[in-house]
C-alpha cells in the first residue's frame, strides 16, 4: 500500500507547538477538511471524540492514532504530524507514553470493502518497526516526512520476504477484539504476528472487529494449531471451534507491550496440557461463500432451535420425574394439589416447555440475524406469538421479523456520537419491540395462528393411513442424508411439533435414528463376503452409535455407493416411522436412541409402548439390511461381468 495515494504533503506537519490531545485532533481534522477530505468538520470531529471515549488511542514509544468513522468522510485518508513538545497526558496503552507523532485517520462510514482497515493495519505494521518510527521523527522537512512514509528498511523487507517452511514449527492461533473493533484489534494482531516471526513461531490472528471476522481461522489451521490466545476486551465469537486447544486469555492491549511473553505463555500451556481431538463444529463459519438471505434464515432457525433444546430436555425430564413419582408412589392427589412440591415441579416443567420455549426461540433467531440488539425485540415477538396462539410457527416468523427489523434499524440509525448510548439502549429495543409486536399482534400473527392451530388439529387427528404416511415421510427424511439438510428439516419439524403439544413426530424421529446404524451392522454380519474388511470393521461399531441415536456411522457406506445405500436405508426408515405413527407413540423430551425408552407416551402400558417403538427400529433395520445385501450382490455381480467382458 502506498501512503502517498491516501495523503499528501499538505496533510503532514513537523514540530507543531500543540499542548493537548483535543487541540491536536482539532488541528488535524481541520486540515483534512481544508484539503477537501471531509464534507463536515464538526460531524467528523464528533465521531473522533466519541471514539476517544471507547478506548485509548495512544500506544507506546510516542505514538498515537486517533480515528473516526463518519458519513462526512469522502474517502479514506489520514493526516500526520510530529510535535515539538510531547503530550504527556494522552490516554495510552503504555501509561508512560509521551506522544510525539500523531496520525489521524478518516474513515468513510459507507465504504465498501476493508480499505480503512488496510490503512490502519499497514500503518501499524510499519510503525512497529523502531527504525521506521525514528526515521519519521527525525525528518527535517515536510517533504522529507511525506517521502519517508513509503520507505521500508531493508532488513524489514527481508523479514517479510523470507519465510522458512518448517513443519515442526509451532502454530499459535489468536483472536483479537476491542469494543470499537478497529485500532486495538489490528495493532494487537500485528504485534502478535511480528513477535511470532521473531521467535520462530507461526502466529495466525483472526480479527473480530468493525468489519466482522477478518482472516477467520480455517478448519485446516485449527486442526494443526497447538494453542490459542484470546486477546480481547469483548466476548469473542464462535469459540466452540477451539474447544480442543489449550488457551490463555488477556486484554487486547497486552500484546502491544509483551507479545513475545504472551506467545511463550501459550507455548508453555500447550506443552503442559496438550491438545484434544479436533471435532468440526456446526457453527464453523463459511470461508469461501458469501452470506445470503437463505443462509441467514437457515442459520437463524438452527440457532433458535439449538437454544430451546435445553429447555425442552430439562422441562421434559422434570415433568417425567413428577409423573413417574406420582404413579410409582401413588401421589396422584399430591400431583394435582395446588402448592404441593409435586405440583410445583409440574408447573416448573410446564413453564419451561410452555411459557419460555417460543420466546427463547424467537429471541435467539433474532440474535442470529441482528446480534445482541435483536434479543429484546425477539423476546417481544415470541411473547406476542404466545398471546395470539401462533405457537412455534409464529415464534419462527416473529424471530425472523425481529431480526430483520433491528438489522434495518442498525443500518439506518447507527449508534455513534453522543447519542450512541440512547440509540443502542432505547431506539433499537423500544422501536424494534414495538414494530414487531404490532406486526405480530395485528397483521401477520393471526393468519399464522390459524395455520398453526390447523396444523395442530391435523396432527392430533391423524389416524390410520394419514398417520402411517406422516411416519413414512419423517422416517425417509431422517435417513435420506444422515444429518444433512433434509435430516435437519425433519428434526426442526419434530421439535416444532413438541412445542405445539404433539409428541408423535419426535418419537418417530428418535426411533428412526437407530435404523441406519443397526441396518449397516446387520448387513455386514449377514453378508460378510459382500463387504470389504474396512466396511466390516465400521459395521461392528455402528450399532453402538445407533443405540445412542447417532446416524453418522452409516455415512461411509452412503458415500461409497449412494445410489444403492440411500434407497435401502430410506425404505427401512419409512417402515419404522409408519409403525411408530400408527400406534400413536409420543416422546416429549428430545432424546436419543435407546435412552428414550423410559420417556415414551401412549395409550398402552409403558412396557408395550417401549417394545413396539424399539421393535419398529429393529424391523426397519432388518429391512434396510436385506436391501443393502441385495444391492451389494448386484453391484458385485456387475463388477464380475465387466471383468469377464474385458
Buried (B, 14 or more C-beta within 10 A) or exposed (E): BEBEEBBBEEBBBBEBEBBEBEEBBBBBBBBBBEBEBBEBBEBBBBBBBBBBEBBBBBBBBBBBBBBBBBBBBEBBBBBBBBBEEEBEEBBBBBEEBBBBBBBBBBBBBEBEEBBBBBBBBBBBBBBBBEEBBEBBBEBEEBEBBBBBBEEBBEEBEEBEEEEEEEEEBBBBBBBBBBBBBBBBBBBBBBBBBBBBBEEEBBBBBBBBBBBEBBEBBBBEBBEBBBBBBBBBBBEBBBBEBBEBBBBBEBBBBBBBEBBBEBBBBBBEBBEEEEBEEBEEBEBBBEEEEEEEEEEBBBBBBBBBBBBBEEBBBBBBBBBBBBBEBBEEEEBEEBBEEEEBEBBEBBBBBBEBBBBBBBBBBBBBBBBBBBBEBBBBBBBBBBBBBBBBBBBBBBBBBBBBBBBBBBBEBBEEEBBBBEBBEEBBEEBBBEBBBEBBBEBBBEEBBBEBBEBBBEBBEEBEEBEEEEBBBBBBBBBBBBBBBBBEEBBBBBBBBBBBBBBBBBBBBBBBBBBBBBBBBBBBBBBBBEBEEBBEEEBBEBBEEBBEBBBBBBBEBBBBBBEBBEEBBBBBBBBBBBBBBBBBBBBBBBBBBBBEBBEBBEBBBBEEEBEEBBBBBBEBBBBBBBBBBBBBBBBBEEBEEEEEEEEEEE
